[in-house]
Amino acid sequence: MSGFSSKTRQYIARELEMALISRQQGNEGRARVCARRAAGAAAKEFLIRKGIVSYHLNAWDALNFLAQQDFPVEIQPSLRILTMRVDENFSLPVEADVIQEAQKLCEILEAFLGKGEDD
């Protein structure tokens, strides 16, 4: 089994690029949304390819579902940050780089698919 489909890989790359552009323009909220969309697409394809969920799950729900699971343990810190709600000032309650966390999550999930591991 290989990594993500080319369609998912391209979508992730576009979202991460838009996240970086948004950050450079001073729009951290939009950067966070784009990073989460990229991570959500990775989570959704991972869960579908592992036969855990169906295609009807949206990207945000896929991230939250994955965050509630025990696998893979390496992605849990990134998932916690990516699923964290913003406060009343539209900021995360912790200091974190959501773009970096999204990139890390995508890379790890794709590597797991590439190895064909089931857990």
C-alpha positions in Angstrom: 0.0 0.0 0.0 1.4 3.4 -0.9 0.9 6.8 0.8 -1.8 9.2 0.1 -3.5 9.5 -3.3 -2.1 12.1 -5.6 -5.4 14.1 -5.3 -5.1 14.1 -1.5 -1.4 15.0 -1.7 -2.1 17.9 -4.0 -4.9 19.1 -1.8 -2.7 19.0 1.3 0.1 20.9 -0.5 -2.4 23.6 -1.7 -3.9 24.1 1.8 -0.5 24.2 3.5 0.7 26.8 0.9 -2.4 28.9 1.5 -1.7 28.6 5.3 1.8 30.0 4.9 0.6 32.8 2.6 -2.2 33.7 5.1 0.3 33.8 7.9 2.7 36.0 5.9 -0.3 38.3 5.3 -0.9 38.5 9.0 -4.1 36.4 9.0 -3.3 33.7 11.5 -6.9 32.6 11.8 -7.1 31.7 8.1 -3.7 30.1 8.3 -5.1 27.9 11.1 -8.1 27.0 9.1 -6.0 26.0 6.0 -3.6 24.0 8.2 -6.6 22.1 9.8 -8.1 21.4 6.4 -4.8 19.9 5.2 -4.5 17.8 8.4 -8.2 16.8 8.2 -7.8 15.6 4.6 -4.8 13.5 5.7 -6.8 12.1 8.7 -9.8 11.3 6.5 -7.8 9.4 3.9 -5.9 7.5 6.6 -9.1 6.4 8.3 -10.8 5.4 5.0 -7.8 3.5 3.7 -7.5 1.7 7.0 -11.2 0.7 6.7 -12.1 2.5 9.9 -14.6 5.1 8.6 -16.6 5.7 5.5 -16.3 8.5 2.9 -19.2 10.4 4.6 -16.9 11.6 7.4 -15.8 15.2 6.9 -12.2 16.4 7.5 -12.9 18.1 10.9 -14.7 15.0 12.2 -11.9 12.8 10.9 -9.4 14.8 12.9 -11.5 14.6 16.0 -12.2 10.9 15.5 -8.5 10.2 15.1 -7.7 12.2 18.2 -9.9 9.9 20.3 -8.1 6.8 19.2 -5.0 5.2 20.7 -3.1 5.1 17.4 -0.6 6.1 16.3 0.8 7.5 19.5 3.3 9.8 17.7 0.5 11.9 16.3 -1.4 12.6 19.5 0.3 15.9 20.4 -0.3 17.3 16.9 -3.9 16.1 17.0 -4.5 17.8 20.4 -3.2 21.1 19.0 -5.1 20.8 15.7 -8.4 20.0 17.4 -8.1 22.7 20.1 -10.7 25.3 20.2 -9.7 29.0 20.0 -10.5 31.3 22.9 -12.6 34.5 22.9 -9.7 36.3 21.2 -9.6 33.7 18.4 -6.3 32.5 19.7 -5.2 29.0 20.7 -4.9 28.6 24.5 -1.3 27.3 24.0 1.7 28.5 22.0 1.8 26.3 19.0 2.5 26.4 15.3 -0.5 24.8 13.7 1.0 24.8 10.2 4.0 22.8 11.5 1.8 20.5 13.4 -0.4 19.9 10.3 2.7 19.1 8.2 4.0 16.7 10.8 0.6 14.9 11.1 0.4 14.6 7.3 3.9 13.2 7.0 3.4 10.6 9.8 0.0 9.4 8.5 1.3 9.1 5.0 4.3 7.2 6.2 2.0 4.8 8.1 0.0 4.2 4.9 3.2 3.7 3.0 4.3 1.0 5.4 1.0 -0.7 5.2 0.7 -0.9 9.0 -2.7 -1.7 10.4 -2.4 0.0 13.8 
